[in-house]
Amino acid sequence: MKIGLVAVLVVAAATLWAGAAAQSSLDCTNVLISMSPCLNYIRGNSSTPSSNCCSQLASIVRSQPQCLCQ
């Protein structure tokens, strides 16, 4: 009986962790999409980033810097 309970708890914990990881990935997807003002600079179509790009990047560095690693 105890082994069955432990197994259920392990599966529940794994499910919660996977859900949190998926949510984090989704959040970062939206953050990266918000970097669209930087596309001209990233693609090399502009020699300097726009002020909107810099503002958005600064915001992400403050609020969700882990998303920049994706």
Predicted model as a PDB file, atoms N, CA, C, CB and O in Angstrom, pLDDT in the B-factor column:
MODEL        1                                                                  
ATOM      1  N   MET A   1       0.822  -1.203   0.000  1.00 43.00           N  
ATOM      2  CA  MET A   1       0.000   0.000   0.000  1.00 43.00           C  
ATOM      3  C   MET A   1       0.862   1.262   0.000  1.00 43.00           C  
ATOM      4  CB  MET A   1      -0.933   0.001   1.209  1.00 43.00           C  
ATOM      5  O   MET A   1       0.568   2.214  -0.723  1.00 43.00           O  
ATOM      6  N   LYS A   2       1.927   1.273   0.809  1.00 47.00           N  
ATOM      7  CA  LYS A   2       2.791   2.451   0.876  1.00 47.00           C  
ATOM      8  C   LYS A   2       3.508   2.680  -0.449  1.00 47.00           C  
ATOM      9  CB  LYS A   2       3.813   2.300   2.008  1.00 47.00           C  
ATOM     10  O   LYS A   2       3.693   3.826  -0.860  1.00 47.00           O  
ATOM     11  N   ILE A   3       3.911   1.611  -1.119  1.00 53.00           N  
ATOM     12  CA  ILE A   3       4.604   1.749  -2.402  1.00 53.00           C  
ATOM     13  C   ILE A   3       3.670   2.370  -3.432  1.00 53.00           C  
ATOM     14  CB  ILE A   3       5.122   0.377  -2.899  1.00 53.00           C  
ATOM     15  O   ILE A   3       4.096   3.206  -4.228  1.00 53.00           O  
ATOM     16  N   GLY A   4       2.408   1.973  -3.426  1.00 41.00           N  
ATOM     17  CA  GLY A   4       1.433   2.540  -4.349  1.00 41.00           C  
ATOM     18  C   GLY A   4       1.233   4.030  -4.106  1.00 41.00           C  
ATOM     19  O   GLY A   4       1.114   4.804  -5.056  1.00 41.00           O  
ATOM     20  N   LEU A   5       1.195   4.433  -2.850  1.00 38.00           N  
ATOM     21  CA  LEU A   5       1.031   5.843  -2.505  1.00 38.00           C  
ATOM     22  C   LEU A   5       2.251   6.645  -2.938  1.00 38.00           C  
ATOM     23  CB  LEU A   5       0.795   6.008  -0.997  1.00 38.00           C  
ATOM     24  O   LEU A   5       2.119   7.749  -3.467  1.00 38.00           O  
ATOM     25  N   VAL A   6       3.431   6.094  -2.713  1.00 38.00           N  
ATOM     26  CA  VAL A   6       4.655   6.761  -3.132  1.00 38.00           C  
ATOM     27  C   VAL A   6       4.670   6.918  -4.646  1.00 38.00           C  
ATOM     28  CB  VAL A   6       5.894   5.979  -2.656  1.00 38.00           C  
ATOM     29  O   VAL A   6       5.049   7.972  -5.157  1.00 38.00           O  
ATOM     30  N   ALA A   7       4.265   5.887  -5.362  1.00 40.00           N  
ATOM     31  CA  ALA A   7       4.235   5.948  -6.823  1.00 40.00           C  
ATOM     32  C   ALA A   7       3.278   7.033  -7.299  1.00 40.00           C  
ATOM     33  CB  ALA A   7       3.828   4.591  -7.411  1.00 40.00           C  
ATOM     34  O   ALA A   7       3.593   7.773  -8.230  1.00 40.00           O  
ATOM     35  N   VAL A   8       2.129   7.130  -6.675  1.00 39.00           N  
ATOM     36  CA  VAL A   8       1.151   8.163  -7.043  1.00 39.00           C  
ATOM     37  C   VAL A   8       1.725   9.550  -6.778  1.00 39.00           C  
ATOM     38  CB  VAL A   8      -0.173   7.972  -6.260  1.00 39.00           C  
ATOM     39  O   VAL A   8       1.565  10.456  -7.596  1.00 39.00           O  
ATOM     40  N   LEU A   9       2.392   9.720  -5.642  1.00 38.00           N  
ATOM     41  CA  LEU A   9       2.983  11.017  -5.317  1.00 38.00           C  
ATOM     42  C   LEU A   9       4.096  11.387  -6.303  1.00 38.00           C  
ATOM     43  CB  LEU A   9       3.532  11.004  -3.886  1.00 38.00           C  
ATOM     44  O   LEU A   9       4.215  12.549  -6.691  1.00 38.00           O  
ATOM     45  N   VAL A  10       4.904  10.415  -6.707  1.00 40.00           N  
ATOM     46  CA  VAL A  10       5.967  10.677  -7.670  1.00 40.00           C  
ATOM     47  C   VAL A  10       5.377  11.089  -9.012  1.00 40.00           C  
ATOM     48  CB  VAL A  10       6.864   9.440  -7.838  1.00 40.00           C  
ATOM     49  O   VAL A  10       5.851  12.041  -9.632  1.00 40.00           O  
ATOM     50  N   VAL A  11       4.357  10.387  -9.459  1.00 42.00           N  
ATOM     51  CA  VAL A  11       3.717  10.729 -10.730  1.00 42.00           C  
ATOM     52  C   VAL A  11       3.082  12.110 -10.647  1.00 42.00           C  
ATOM     53  CB  VAL A  11       2.659   9.675 -11.110  1.00 42.00           C  
ATOM     54  O   VAL A  11       3.183  12.894 -11.590  1.00 42.00           O  
ATOM     55  N   ALA A  12       2.431  12.415  -9.537  1.00 40.00           N  
ATOM     56  CA  ALA A  12       1.805  13.730  -9.373  1.00 40.00           C  
ATOM     57  C   ALA A  12       2.852  14.842  -9.392  1.00 40.00           C  
ATOM     58  CB  ALA A  12       1.003  13.784  -8.060  1.00 40.00           C  
ATOM     59  O   ALA A  12       2.644  15.880 -10.019  1.00 40.00           O  
ATOM     60  N   ALA A  13       3.971  14.629  -8.711  1.00 41.00           N  
ATOM     61  CA  ALA A  13       5.029  15.635  -8.693  1.00 41.00           C  
ATOM     62  C   ALA A  13       5.609  15.833 -10.085  1.00 41.00           C  
ATOM     63  CB  ALA A  13       6.134  15.234  -7.712  1.00 41.00           C  
ATOM     64  O   ALA A  13       5.866  16.965 -10.496  1.00 41.00           O  
ATOM     65  N   ALA A  14       5.818  14.743 -10.810  1.00 42.00           N  
ATOM     66  CA  ALA A  14       6.356  14.845 -12.172  1.00 42.00           C  
ATOM     67  C   ALA A  14       5.391  15.585 -13.082  1.00 42.00           C  
ATOM     68  CB  ALA A  14       6.651  13.451 -12.744  1.00 42.00           C  
ATOM     69  O   ALA A  14       5.815  16.383 -13.917  1.00 42.00           O  
ATOM     70  N   THR A  15       4.116  15.334 -12.931  1.00 43.00           N  
ATOM     71  CA  THR A  15       3.105  16.004 -13.742  1.00 43.00           C  
ATOM     72  C   THR A  15       3.085  17.498 -13.445  1.00 43.00           C  
ATOM     73  CB  THR A  15       1.719  15.393 -13.489  1.00 43.00           C  
ATOM     74  O   THR A  15       3.007  18.309 -14.369  1.00 43.00           O  
ATOM     75  N   LEU A  16       3.154  17.869 -12.184  1.00 38.00           N  
ATOM     76  CA  LEU A  16       3.171  19.284 -11.817  1.00 38.00           C  
ATOM     77  C   LEU A  16       4.427  19.964 -12.340  1.00 38.00           C  
ATOM     78  CB  LEU A  16       3.078  19.446 -10.297  1.00 38.00           C  
ATOM     79  O   LEU A  16       4.359  21.091 -12.832  1.00 38.00           O  
ATOM     80  N   TRP A  17       5.572  19.299 -12.242  1.00 44.00           N  
ATOM     81  CA  TRP A  17       6.825  19.878 -12.736  1.00 44.00           C  
ATOM     82  C   TRP A  17       6.764  20.076 -14.244  1.00 44.00           C  
ATOM     83  CB  TRP A  17       8.022  18.981 -12.366  1.00 44.00           C  
ATOM     84  O   TRP A  17       7.187  21.117 -14.748  1.00 44.00           O  
ATOM     85  N   ALA A  18       6.241  19.087 -14.973  1.00 43.00           N  
ATOM     86  CA  ALA A  18       6.134  19.200 -16.433  1.00 43.00           C  
ATOM     87  C   ALA A  18       5.203  20.347 -16.809  1.00 43.00           C  
ATOM     88  CB  ALA A  18       5.627  17.875 -17.048  1.00 43.00           C  
ATOM     89  O   ALA A  18       5.477  21.086 -17.755  1.00 43.00           O  
ATOM     90  N   GLY A  19       4.120  20.497 -16.084  1.00 44.00           N  
ATOM     91  CA  GLY A  19       3.189  21.604 -16.352  1.00 44.00           C  
ATOM     92  C   GLY A  19       3.839  22.951 -16.105  1.00 44.00           C  
ATOM     93  O   GLY A  19       3.623  23.891 -16.870  1.00 44.00           O  
ATOM     94  N   ALA A  20       4.634  23.060 -15.048  1.00 43.00           N  
ATOM     95  CA  ALA A  20       5.329  24.315 -14.752  1.00 43.00           C  
ATOM     96  C   ALA A  20       6.361  24.615 -15.828  1.00 43.00           C  
ATOM     97  CB  ALA A  20       6.004  24.252 -13.370  1.00 43.00           C  
ATOM     98  O   ALA A  20       6.516  25.769 -16.227  1.00 43.00           O  
ATOM     99  N   ALA A  21       7.066  23.600 -16.301  1.00 46.00           N  
ATOM    100  CA  ALA A  21       8.064  23.799 -17.349  1.00 46.00           C  
ATOM    101  C   ALA A  21       7.391  24.243 -18.644  1.00 46.00           C  
ATOM    102  CB  ALA A  21       8.874  22.507 -17.581  1.00 46.00           C  
ATOM    103  O   ALA A  21       7.902  25.124 -19.335  1.00 46.00           O  
ATOM    104  N   ALA A  22       6.257  23.646 -18.976  1.00 45.00           N  
ATOM    105  CA  ALA A  22       5.532  24.030 -20.192  1.00 45.00           C  
ATOM    106  C   ALA A  22       5.036  25.465 -20.080  1.00 45.00           C  
ATOM    107  CB  ALA A  22       4.346  23.073 -20.449  1.00 45.00           C  
ATOM    108  O   ALA A  22       5.104  26.221 -21.049  1.00 45.00           O  
ATOM    109  N   GLN A  23       4.541  25.845 -18.914  1.00 48.00           N  
ATOM    110  CA  GLN A  23       4.063  27.208 -18.707  1.00 48.00           C  
ATOM    111  C   GLN A  23       5.217  28.199 -18.851  1.00 48.00           C  
ATOM    112  CB  GLN A  23       3.400  27.348 -17.318  1.00 48.00           C  
ATOM    113  O   GLN A  23       5.059  29.258 -19.458  1.00 48.00           O  
ATOM    114  N   SER A  24       6.374  27.854 -18.292  1.00 54.00           N  
ATOM    115  CA  SER A  24       7.533  28.722 -18.395  1.00 54.00           C  
ATOM    116  C   SER A  24       7.950  28.903 -19.852  1.00 54.00           C  
ATOM    117  CB  SER A  24       8.692  28.159 -17.578  1.00 54.00           C  
ATOM    118  O   SER A  24       8.297  30.007 -20.272  1.00 54.00           O  
ATOM    119  N   SER A  25       7.915  27.826 -20.610  1.00 59.00           N  
ATOM    120  CA  SER A  25       8.270  27.889 -22.022  1.00 59.00           C  
ATOM    121  C   SER A  25       7.286  28.769 -22.783  1.00 59.00           C  
ATOM    122  CB  SER A  25       8.308  26.482 -22.632  1.00 59.00           C  
ATOM    123  O   SER A  25       7.685  29.561 -23.637  1.00 59.00           O  
ATOM    124  N   LEU A  26       6.001  28.628 -22.473  1.00 62.00           N  
ATOM    125  CA  LEU A  26       4.979  29.445 -23.117  1.00 62.00           C  
ATOM    126  C   LEU A  26       5.180  30.916 -22.778  1.00 62.00           C  
ATOM    127  CB  LEU A  26       3.577  28.988 -22.694  1.00 62.00           C  
ATOM    128  O   LEU A  26       5.069  31.778 -23.650  1.00 62.00           O  
ATOM    129  N   ASP A  27       5.475  31.203 -21.516  1.00 86.00           N  
ATOM    130  CA  ASP A  27       5.724  32.585 -21.113  1.00 86.00           C  
ATOM    131  C   ASP A  27       6.903  33.165 -21.878  1.00 86.00           C  
ATOM    132  CB  ASP A  27       5.979  32.668 -19.606  1.00 86.00           C  
ATOM    133  O   ASP A  27       6.859  34.314 -22.319  1.00 86.00           O  
ATOM    134  N   CYS A  28       7.966  32.366 -22.035  1.00 92.00           N  
ATOM    135  CA  CYS A  28       9.142  32.853 -22.753  1.00 92.00           C  
ATOM    136  C   CYS A  28       8.853  33.029 -24.238  1.00 92.00           C  
ATOM    137  CB  CYS A  28      10.315  31.896 -22.560  1.00 92.00           C  
ATOM    138  O   CYS A  28       9.421  33.918 -24.873  1.00 92.00           O  
ATOM    139  N   THR A  29       7.990  32.209 -24.796  1.00 92.00           N  
ATOM    140  CA  THR A  29       7.630  32.377 -26.200  1.00 92.00           C  
ATOM    141  C   THR A  29       7.007  33.753 -26.410  1.00 92.00           C  
ATOM    142  CB  THR A  29       6.656  31.264 -26.656  1.00 92.00           C  
ATOM    143  O   THR A  29       7.350  34.458 -27.360  1.00 92.00           O  
ATOM    144  N   ASN A  30       6.103  34.126 -25.532  1.00 92.00           N  
ATOM    145  CA  ASN A  30       5.466  35.440 -25.632  1.00 92.00           C  
ATOM    146  C   ASN A  30       6.475  36.568 -25.422  1.00 92.00           C  
ATOM    147  CB  ASN A  30       4.331  35.559 -24.612  1.00 92.00           C  
ATOM    148  O   ASN A  30       6.395  37.610 -26.073  1.00 92.00           O  
ATOM    149  N   VAL A  31       7.415  36.357 -24.520  1.00 92.00           N  
ATOM    150  CA  VAL A  31       8.450  37.363 -24.276  1.00 92.00           C  
ATOM    151  C   VAL A  31       9.299  37.540 -25.526  1.00 92.00           C  
ATOM    152  CB  VAL A  31       9.336  36.965 -23.071  1.00 92.00           C  
ATOM    153  O   VAL A  31       9.583  38.666 -25.935  1.00 92.00           O  
ATOM    154  N   LEU A  32       9.705  36.428 -26.134  1.00 90.00           N  
ATOM    155  CA  LEU A  32      10.547  36.505 -27.326  1.00 90.00           C  
ATOM    156  C   LEU A  32       9.793  37.128 -28.500  1.00 90.00           C  
ATOM    157  CB  LEU A  32      11.054  35.113 -27.708  1.00 90.00           C  
ATOM    158  O   LEU A  32      10.381  37.855 -29.300  1.00 90.00           O  
ATOM    159  N   ILE A  33       8.517  36.851 -28.604  1.00 93.00           N  
ATOM    160  CA  ILE A  33       7.707  37.481 -29.653  1.00 93.00           C  
ATOM    161  C   ILE A  33       7.658  38.995 -29.435  1.00 93.00           C  
ATOM    162  CB  ILE A  33       6.267  36.887 -29.670  1.00 93.00           C  
ATOM    163  O   ILE A  33       7.614  39.766 -30.393  1.00 93.00           O  
ATOM    164  N   SER A  34       7.665  39.403 -28.185  1.00 93.00           N  
ATOM    165  CA  SER A  34       7.617  40.838 -27.896  1.00 93.00           C  
ATOM    166  C   SER A  34       8.912  41.547 -28.304  1.00 93.00           C  
ATOM    167  CB  SER A  34       7.351  41.063 -26.407  1.00 93.00           C  
ATOM    168  O   SER A  34       8.977  42.777 -28.282  1.00 93.00           O  
ATOM    169  N   MET A  35       9.927  40.790 -28.672  1.00 93.00           N  
ATOM    170  CA  MET A  35      11.187  41.369 -29.133  1.00 93.00           C  
ATOM    171  C   MET A  35      11.146  41.725 -30.625  1.00 93.00           C  
ATOM    172  CB  MET A  35      12.333  40.399 -28.864  1.00 93.00           C  
ATOM    173  O   MET A  35      12.181  42.055 -31.204  1.00 93.00           O  
ATOM    174  N   SER A  36       9.991  41.665 -31.239  1.00 95.00           N  
ATOM    175  CA  SER A  36       9.873  41.939 -32.676  1.00 95.00           C  
ATOM    176  C   SER A  36      10.406  43.311 -33.089  1.00 95.00           C  
ATOM    177  CB  SER A  36       8.435  41.828 -33.089  1.00 95.00           C  
ATOM    178  O   SER A  36      10.859  43.441 -34.226  1.00 95.00           O  
ATOM    179  N   PRO A  37      10.382  44.347 -32.238  1.00 95.00           N  
ATOM    180  CA  PRO A  37      10.980  45.615 -32.656  1.00 95.00           C  
ATOM    181  C   PRO A  37      12.487  45.507 -32.956  1.00 95.00           C  
ATOM    182  CB  PRO A  37      10.754  46.654 -31.580  1.00 95.00           C  
ATOM    183  O   PRO A  37      13.071  46.414 -33.549  1.00 95.00           O  
ATOM    184  N   CYS A  38      13.100  44.404 -32.545  1.00 95.00           N  
ATOM    185  CA  CYS A  38      14.550  44.228 -32.750  1.00 95.00           C  
ATOM    186  C   CYS A  38      14.876  43.453 -34.031  1.00 95.00           C  
ATOM    187  CB  CYS A  38      15.159  43.503 -31.551  1.00 95.00           C  
ATOM    188  O   CYS A  38      16.052  43.275 -34.351  1.00 95.00           O  
ATOM    189  N   LEU A  39      13.876  42.994 -34.760  1.00 94.00           N  
ATOM    190  CA  LEU A  39      14.138  42.136 -35.917  1.00 94.00           C  
ATOM    191  C   LEU A  39      15.005  42.794 -36.981  1.00 94.00           C  
ATOM    192  CB  LEU A  39      12.842  41.714 -36.533  1.00 94.00           C  
ATOM    193  O   LEU A  39      15.890  42.138 -37.530  1.00 94.00           O  
ATOM    194  N   ASN A  40      14.783  44.053 -37.288  1.00 95.00           N  
ATOM    195  CA  ASN A  40      15.613  44.712 -38.300  1.00 95.00           C  
ATOM    196  C   ASN A  40      17.078  44.722 -37.886  1.00 95.00           C  
ATOM    197  CB  ASN A  40      15.127  46.145 -38.541  1.00 95.00           C  
ATOM    198  O   ASN A  40      17.960  44.507 -38.718  1.00 95.00           O  
ATOM    199  N   TYR A  41      17.338  44.968 -36.625  1.00 95.00           N  
ATOM    200  CA  TYR A  41      18.715  44.979 -36.138  1.00 95.00           C  
ATOM    201  C   TYR A  41      19.306  43.569 -36.152  1.00 95.00           C  
ATOM    202  CB  TYR A  41      18.777  45.568 -34.718  1.00 95.00           C  
ATOM    203  O   TYR A  41      20.441  43.374 -36.588  1.00 95.00           O  
ATOM    204  N   ILE A  42      18.541  42.590 -35.677  1.00 92.00           N  
ATOM    205  CA  ILE A  42      19.013  41.204 -35.622  1.00 92.00           C  
ATOM    206  C   ILE A  42      19.310  40.680 -37.017  1.00 92.00           C  
ATOM    207  CB  ILE A  42      17.977  40.307 -34.931  1.00 92.00           C  
ATOM    208  O   ILE A  42      20.297  39.972 -37.217  1.00 92.00           O  
ATOM    209  N   ARG A  43      18.481  41.013 -37.965  1.00 94.00           N  
ATOM    210  CA  ARG A  43      18.665  40.544 -39.348  1.00 94.00           C  
ATOM    211  C   ARG A  43      19.758  41.295 -40.090  1.00 94.00           C  
ATOM    212  CB  ARG A  43      17.371  40.674 -40.111  1.00 94.00           C  
ATOM    213  O   ARG A  43      20.137  40.896 -41.191  1.00 94.00           O  
ATOM    214  N   GLY A  44      20.267  42.364 -39.516  1.00 96.00           N  
ATOM    215  CA  GLY A  44      21.313  43.142 -40.164  1.00 96.00           C  
ATOM    216  C   GLY A  44      20.780  44.204 -41.106  1.00 96.00           C  
ATOM    217  O   GLY A  44      21.546  44.784 -41.875  1.00 96.00           O  
ATOM    218  N   ASN A  45      19.474  44.471 -41.059  1.00 96.00           N  
ATOM    219  CA  ASN A  45      18.871  45.491 -41.913  1.00 96.00           C  
ATOM    220  C   ASN A  45      19.025  46.895 -41.330  1.00 96.00           C  
ATOM    221  CB  ASN A  45      17.401  45.183 -42.128  1.00 96.00           C  
ATOM    222  O   ASN A  45      18.695  47.884 -41.984  1.00 96.00           O  
ATOM    223  N   SER A  46      19.522  46.975 -40.112  1.00 95.00           N  
ATOM    224  CA  SER A  46      19.750  48.262 -39.454  1.00 95.00           C  
ATOM    225  C   SER A  46      21.062  48.157 -38.686  1.00 95.00           C  
ATOM    226  CB  SER A  46      18.553  48.649 -38.498  1.00 95.00           C  
ATOM    227  O   SER A  46      21.360  47.121 -38.092  1.00 95.00           O  
ATOM    228  N   SER A  47      21.832  49.221 -38.701  1.00 95.00           N  
ATOM    229  CA  SER A  47      23.133  49.184 -38.020  1.00 95.00           C  
ATOM    230  C   SER A  47      23.013  49.446 -36.520  1.00 95.00           C  
ATOM    231  CB  SER A  47      24.074  50.207 -38.640  1.00 95.00           C  
ATOM    232  O   SER A  47      23.933  49.151 -35.756  1.00 95.00           O  
ATOM    233  N   THR A  48      21.875  50.000 -36.106  1.00 95.00           N  
ATOM    234  CA  THR A  48      21.646  50.247 -34.681  1.00 95.00           C  
ATOM    235  C   THR A  48      20.237  49.792 -34.312  1.00 95.00           C  
ATOM    236  CB  THR A  48      21.848  51.754 -34.335  1.00 95.00           C  
ATOM    237  O   THR A  48      19.323  49.894 -35.130  1.00 95.00           O  
ATOM    238  N   PRO A  49      20.053  49.300 -33.109  1.00 95.00           N  
ATOM    239  CA  PRO A  49      18.711  48.904 -32.686  1.00 95.00           C  
ATOM    240  C   PRO A  49      17.839  50.140 -32.457  1.00 95.00           C  
ATOM    241  CB  PRO A  49      18.779  48.049 -31.401  1.00 95.00           C  
ATOM    242  O   PRO A  49      18.335  51.202 -32.082  1.00 95.00           O  
ATOM    243  N   SER A  50      16.550  49.988 -32.686  1.00 96.00           N  
ATOM    244  CA  SER A  50      15.612  51.095 -32.466  1.00 96.00           C  
ATOM    245  C   SER A  50      15.425  51.338 -30.966  1.00 96.00           C  
ATOM    246  CB  SER A  50      14.243  50.798 -33.139  1.00 96.00           C  
ATOM    247  O   SER A  50      15.763  50.490 -30.140  1.00 96.00           O  
ATOM    248  N   SER A  51      14.890  52.491 -30.638  1.00 96.00           N  
ATOM    249  CA  SER A  51      14.631  52.791 -29.225  1.00 96.00           C  
ATOM    250  C   SER A  51      13.585  51.834 -28.651  1.00 96.00           C  
ATOM    251  CB  SER A  51      14.162  54.255 -29.059  1.00 96.00           C  
ATOM    252  O   SER A  51      13.649  51.475 -27.475  1.00 96.00           O  
ATOM    253  N   ASN A  52      12.614  51.419 -29.486  1.00 96.00           N  
ATOM    254  CA  ASN A  52      11.615  50.441 -29.025  1.00 96.00           C  
ATOM    255  C   ASN A  52      12.273  49.106 -28.695  1.00 96.00           C  
ATOM    256  CB  ASN A  52      10.521  50.239 -30.095  1.00 96.00           C  
ATOM    257  O   ASN A  52      11.910  48.446 -27.721  1.00 96.00           O  
ATOM    258  N   CYS A  53      13.235  48.721 -29.510  1.00 96.00           N  
ATOM    259  CA  CYS A  53      13.968  47.484 -29.268  1.00 96.00           C  
ATOM    260  C   CYS A  53      14.703  47.566 -27.929  1.00 96.00           C  
ATOM    261  CB  CYS A  53      14.963  47.206 -30.420  1.00 96.00           C  
ATOM    262  O   CYS A  53      14.625  46.644 -27.116  1.00 96.00           O  
ATOM    263  N   CYS A  54      15.405  48.651 -27.706  1.00 96.00           N  
ATOM    264  CA  CYS A  54      16.169  48.820 -26.469  1.00 96.00           C  
ATOM    265  C   CYS A  54      15.256  48.843 -25.244  1.00 96.00           C  
ATOM    266  CB  CYS A  54      16.994  50.107 -26.529  1.00 96.00           C  
ATOM    267  O   CYS A  54      15.587  48.269 -24.207  1.00 96.00           O  
ATOM    268  N   SER A  55      14.128  49.496 -25.365  1.00 96.00           N  
ATOM    269  CA  SER A  55      13.173  49.548 -24.253  1.00 96.00           C  
ATOM    270  C   SER A  55      12.630  48.167 -23.930  1.00 96.00           C  
ATOM    271  CB  SER A  55      12.021  50.497 -24.581  1.00 96.00           C  
ATOM    272  O   SER A  55      12.531  47.785 -22.765  1.00 96.00           O  
ATOM    273  N   GLN A  56      12.277  47.420 -24.973  1.00 95.00           N  
ATOM    274  CA  GLN A  56      11.733  46.087 -24.769  1.00 95.00           C  
ATOM    275  C   GLN A  56      12.787  45.162 -24.166  1.00 95.00           C  
ATOM    276  CB  GLN A  56      11.214  45.513 -26.091  1.00 95.00           C  
ATOM    277  O   GLN A  56      12.489  44.387 -23.257  1.00 95.00           O  
ATOM    278  N   LEU A  57      13.997  45.241 -24.662  1.00 95.00           N  
ATOM    279  CA  LEU A  57      15.077  44.419 -24.118  1.00 95.00           C  
ATOM    280  C   LEU A  57      15.323  44.752 -22.653  1.00 95.00           C  
ATOM    281  CB  LEU A  57      16.364  44.615 -24.929  1.00 95.00           C  
ATOM    282  O   LEU A  57      15.480  43.846 -21.834  1.00 95.00           O  
ATOM    283  N   ALA A  58      15.359  46.018 -22.314  1.00 96.00           N  
ATOM    284  CA  ALA A  58      15.564  46.428 -20.921  1.00 96.00           C  
ATOM    285  C   ALA A  58      14.456  45.886 -20.025  1.00 96.00           C  
ATOM    286  CB  ALA A  58      15.624  47.960 -20.815  1.00 96.00           C  
ATOM    287  O   ALA A  58      14.715  45.455 -18.901  1.00 96.00           O  
ATOM    288  N   SER A  59      13.240  45.909 -20.517  1.00 95.00           N  
ATOM    289  CA  SER A  59      12.113  45.394 -19.758  1.00 95.00           C  
ATOM    290  C   SER A  59      12.262  43.895 -19.493  1.00 95.00           C  
ATOM    291  CB  SER A  59      10.808  45.672 -20.499  1.00 95.00           C  
ATOM    292  O   SER A  59      11.997  43.419 -18.390  1.00 95.00           O  
ATOM    293  N   ILE A  60      12.685  43.170 -20.508  1.00 95.00           N  
ATOM    294  CA  ILE A  60      12.854  41.721 -20.360  1.00 95.00           C  
ATOM    295  C   ILE A  60      14.015  41.407 -19.421  1.00 95.00           C  
ATOM    296  CB  ILE A  60      13.086  41.059 -21.732  1.00 95.00           C  
ATOM    297  O   ILE A  60      13.927  40.481 -18.616  1.00 95.00           O  
ATOM    298  N   VAL A  61      15.092  42.164 -19.519  1.00 95.00           N  
ATOM    299  CA  VAL A  61      16.232  41.943 -18.629  1.00 95.00           C  
ATOM    300  C   VAL A  61      15.806  42.131 -17.175  1.00 95.00           C  
ATOM    301  CB  VAL A  61      17.394  42.901 -18.979  1.00 95.00           C  
ATOM    302  O   VAL A  61      16.274  41.410 -16.293  1.00 95.00           O  
ATOM    303  N   ARG A  62      14.926  43.090 -16.922  1.00 95.00           N  
ATOM    304  CA  ARG A  62      14.443  43.328 -15.562  1.00 95.00           C  
ATOM    305  C   ARG A  62      13.454  42.264 -15.109  1.00 95.00           C  
ATOM    306  CB  ARG A  62      13.798  44.695 -15.471  1.00 95.00           C  
ATOM    307  O   ARG A  62      13.517  41.817 -13.964  1.00 95.00           O  
ATOM    308  N   SER A  63      12.544  41.852 -15.984  1.00 93.00           N  
ATOM    309  CA  SER A  63      11.429  41.010 -15.536  1.00 93.00           C  
ATOM    310  C   SER A  63      11.614  39.514 -15.773  1.00 93.00           C  
ATOM    311  CB  SER A  63      10.191  41.448 -16.216  1.00 93.00           C  
ATOM    312  O   SER A  63      11.222  38.709 -14.928  1.00 93.00           O  
ATOM    313  N   GLN A  64      12.202  39.126 -16.906  1.00 93.00           N  
ATOM    314  CA  GLN A  64      12.319  37.698 -17.227  1.00 93.00           C  
ATOM    315  C   GLN A  64      13.625  37.402 -17.972  1.00 93.00           C  
ATOM    316  CB  GLN A  64      11.115  37.240 -18.073  1.00 93.00           C  
ATOM    317  O   GLN A  64      13.592  36.932 -19.109  1.00 93.00           O  
ATOM    318  N   PRO A  65      14.757  37.670 -17.350  1.00 93.00           N  
ATOM    319  CA  PRO A  65      16.034  37.490 -18.050  1.00 93.00           C  
ATOM    320  C   PRO A  65      16.295  36.042 -18.479  1.00 93.00           C  
ATOM    321  CB  PRO A  65      17.164  37.959 -17.166  1.00 93.00           C  
ATOM    322  O   PRO A  65      17.027  35.808 -19.441  1.00 93.00           O  
ATOM    323  N   GLN A  66      15.712  35.081 -17.785  1.00 92.00           N  
ATOM    324  CA  GLN A  66      15.913  33.668 -18.134  1.00 92.00           C  
ATOM    325  C   GLN A  66      15.416  33.378 -19.533  1.00 92.00           C  
ATOM    326  CB  GLN A  66      15.203  32.758 -17.132  1.00 92.00           C  
ATOM    327  O   GLN A  66      15.903  32.444 -20.169  1.00 92.00           O  
ATOM    328  N   CYS A  67      14.474  34.140 -20.029  1.00 92.00           N  
ATOM    329  CA  CYS A  67      13.941  33.906 -21.384  1.00 92.00           C  
ATOM    330  C   CYS A  67      14.953  34.269 -22.461  1.00 92.00           C  
ATOM    331  CB  CYS A  67      12.659  34.711 -21.597  1.00 92.00           C  
ATOM    332  O   CYS A  67      14.861  33.767 -23.581  1.00 92.00           O  
ATOM    333  N   LEU A  68      15.902  35.115 -22.152  1.00 89.00           N  
ATOM    334  CA  LEU A  68      16.903  35.497 -23.139  1.00 89.00           C  
ATOM    335  C   LEU A  68      17.849  34.338 -23.459  1.00 89.00           C  
ATOM    336  CB  LEU A  68      17.699  36.699 -22.640  1.00 89.00           C  
ATOM    337  O   LEU A  68      18.519  34.352 -24.492  1.00 89.00           O  
ATOM    338  N   CYS A  69      17.905  33.357 -22.595  1.00 89.00           N  
ATOM    339  CA  CYS A  69      18.773  32.192 -22.817  1.00 89.00           C  
ATOM    340  C   CYS A  69      18.131  31.211 -23.805  1.00 89.00           C  
ATOM    341  CB  CYS A  69      19.068  31.478 -21.477  1.00 89.00           C  
ATOM    342  O   CYS A  69      18.810  30.314 -24.306  1.00 89.00           O  
ATOM    343  N   GLN A  70      16.862  31.367 -24.084  1.00 80.00           N  
ATOM    344  CA  GLN A  70      16.197  30.469 -25.023  1.00 80.00           C  
ATOM    345  C   GLN A  70      16.445  30.951 -26.406  1.00 80.00           C  
ATOM    346  CB  GLN A  70      14.699  30.370 -24.752  1.00 80.00           C  
ATOM    347  O   GLN A  70      15.975  30.340 -27.366  1.00 80.00           O  
TER     348      GLN A  70                                                      
ENDMDL                                                                          
END                                                                             
